[in-house]
Amino acid sequence: MYSYLVADNLTEEERERLILEHLPQVRLIARRIQERLPENISLEDLVSTGVIGLISAIDNFDSRHNVKLKTYAEYKIRGAILDSLRGLDWAPRQKRRKAKQIEAAIATAEQRLQCSPSEEEIAAQLGISIDEYHEWLVEVRGLNIASLECSHGDPGKDLLHYIADDGEALPSTLLERSELERLLAEGIERIPAIERTVLSLYYHEELTLREIAQIVNLHESRISQLKSQAILRLRTHLTEKWPSAKGAVTL
């Protein structure tokens, strides 16, 4: 409703109304992030941090950049929450080590088999049972937050930061956008159909893991495993193919 306004022109009343109008967006983003974290991470803490990001978005918004306020706010809300989590360093090193081991196993098995490896083949490459591999996927699920977007050596920036919006038509930025979209599409096409379905329902349809489980008739924990595995496959693919992310597509 107010997305055509520039932040400097907002009255205090309009600013307050915009904050209240976008609070449900903050809670939605916080809830989607929190469900992938350990239980000791409070949803309300994430919401509080997200509100700070929302206020920053509203105070710095300028519609002349051809970006909708909702889109810009989502970027700032998500960024504020993720920055606070990185500061907490909540993830044990053992979990990070396991995530890297899975990525390495996927890459090695894929190179050896010349196709996307199955769960059993990944587990065999790791030298563990399929049940233990499934446990690993549950353990590392929280590490996948923003893991596809992180870029190397530039805290607070992500791969999506380097993709121009419609107002930036420089050949170099258009080429980067096209190449990243191609690589993501290529990576998604290579993963198993059920993992593609889970990613589509989660990121495109914005369903929760519980809702996805009901649709595909699988247990919620299994959906969590498939989502973690799909993201690790895509991370491995991007690490190999995206020049600025080699060895660095991680939290």
N, C-alpha and C positions, 0 to 999 in steps of 0.2 A: 504493500500500500504506500510506503514511503520510500521505496527503493530509488525513486528518481531524485531524491534530495542529496545534497552534499553535506557532510557532517558539520561543517562550519556554519551552515545555515539552519541547523536544527534548533528549535526552542527546547527548553528543559522538559516541557510537557511531551513534545514529540519524541525526544530521546527516551524518556521513561516509558512511553507507550511502545516504542520499538523493542526495548529490553524485555518488557512483559510479553510482547507478541512472539518473541523468539525463544522464550524460556523452554517451551516444549521441545524445541530443536536441541537445546543443550542437554536436556535429560535423555533424549533418544540417543544422542551420540555417546553420552557418558555410560548409558546402560549397555550399549553394544560393545563398548570397550571393556567395561567391568566384567561382563560375562566370560571374558577370556583371561581374567586375572585370578590370582589366589583369593580366597575368601576374606583374607584380612585386609584387602584393599576396599575401603568404604565407597559405596556409590555416591553418597552425599559429598564426600571429599572431592570426587571427580566432578560432580555437578558444580561445586563451588569454584573449582579451578576453571571449569568450562565457562562459567558466567563471566569470569575475568576476561577470557578470550572473546566472548560475545561483546562485552562493553568496549573492548579495544577495537573490534571490528566496526561497531557503530560509530565510535569516535573518529575513526580514520577512513570511513567509507566515502567514496567519490564515484558516483554513477557514471561520470564522464569516461571512466576506464572500461566501459562496456561490460561490467561484471555485475550480476545481480547480488543484492545484499545477502540473500539466503546462502548463495554459493560462497561468498567471501566470508560470511560468518561461520559457515561450516569449517572452512579452512583454518580460521583463527581459533575456533573452539577446540577442534581436534588437536591443533598444534599446541595449544596451552596445556591440554590434558597430557599429551604425550611428553612434552617437555618436563612436566612435573613428575611423571613416572621415571623418566631417565634420571632425574635428579635423585630419586629415591634409591635407584639401583636395586630394585626389588627382586630381580631375577638372579638366583644362585648361579655361580659360574658353571656348576655341573650341568645345569639345564642348557646354558649357552653352548657348552661343549658338545652335548648330545645333539643339539640342532645342527651344529657344524658337521658332526659325524654323519648325520642323516643326509645332509646336502652332498657331502663327499661321496657317500655310498650311492646316491641317486646318479651323480655325475659319472662315477666309475662304471656302474652297472649299465647305464645308458650307452656309454662309449663301447663297452664290451658287447652288448646285445644289439646295438644299432636301432634301438626302439625304446619307448618309455617303459621302464621296468615295473613289474607287478609288485605288490606288497611283499609277497613271498620272496621275490628276487632281491628286493632291497634288504629285507631281514637277513637273507643268506649272505649278502655282501657285508653286512654288519657282524655276521657270526652270531646272531641271536635268534630266538624262536619268534614266530609270528605274534604270539601273545605278548612277549616282552617288547616287541617293536610297537605294538598297539599302545602299550603303557608309555613308551617313549613319546609317542605322538601326543598323548594326553598331557604329559609333563611339559612339553615345549610349546603348547598351544598359545600361551600368553606372550611368547617371544615373537609371534608373528604379527603383532600390532605394528603397523606402519613399515614392516620389514621389506615390503616390495618397493616402498617409495624412498627409503633412505639413500642419500648419496654420500660419497666418501669425502671426508676432510672438511665438511662445511656444516657444522651443527645448525639445526633449525631449518635447513634447506632440504628439499627432497627432489626426486626425479621429476615429479609433476611441476615443480617450480620452474624447471627449464623448458616446459612446454608453453608456447605463447598462447595468449587468448586470441579471440577473433580480431582484436584491434592491433595485433602485432603481426604484420605480414612479411617480415624479413625472410628471405630465402633460407637462411641458416636455421631459424627457429621453426619454420614450416617443415623443413627436412627432418629436424629432430623429432617433432611431433609425429610425423608420418612414420619414421623409423621405429619409434617406441611403440606406437600403436600396432605396427606390423609384427614386432617381436612379441608383444603381449598376446596378440591374436594367434601367432604361431605357437607360442608356448601353451596357450589354452587348448588349442586344437590337438596337441600331442598328449594331453593328460586323459585318463579314462573318463568315459561318459558320465559316470555317477559323480565324479569330482567336479566336472564342468557344471553339472546340474546344481550341486551344492553351492558352488561359487556364484552362479547366476542368481539363485534364489536369495543368497545372503547379501551380495553386493548390489545387484540390480533391482531385485524385488524388495530388498531390505527386510527380509523375514528373519526372525530369531532362529537359533538352532532348534529350539523345541518345535516351532512351527514347521521347519523344514523336515524334521523327523516325522511329523505326522503326515506330511505330503508324500514322502518317499517310503514310508512304512519301515523306518529303521529306528533304532534306539538313539536318543539324543547324544549319548557318549560316542556312538559310531559316527554320527554326523560331525562331531568335533574332531575325531580322528581323520576323517576324509578331508575336512577343510584344512587342517594343519598340513596334511600330506600334499594337498594340491598347491598350497602356498609355497611349501618347501620345493616342490617341483618347479614352480615358476621362478622362485628365487635362484635356483640352480641354473635355469635357462637364461635368465637375465644377466646373472653374473658372468656367464660364458659369452653372451652375445652383445651386451650393452657396454661400450668402451669405458664410460666413466664409472661403471659399477663393478669392474672386474675385481673380485676378491673383497668387495666392500658392500654388497647388498645385504646389510645386516643392521640391527639396532645400534 
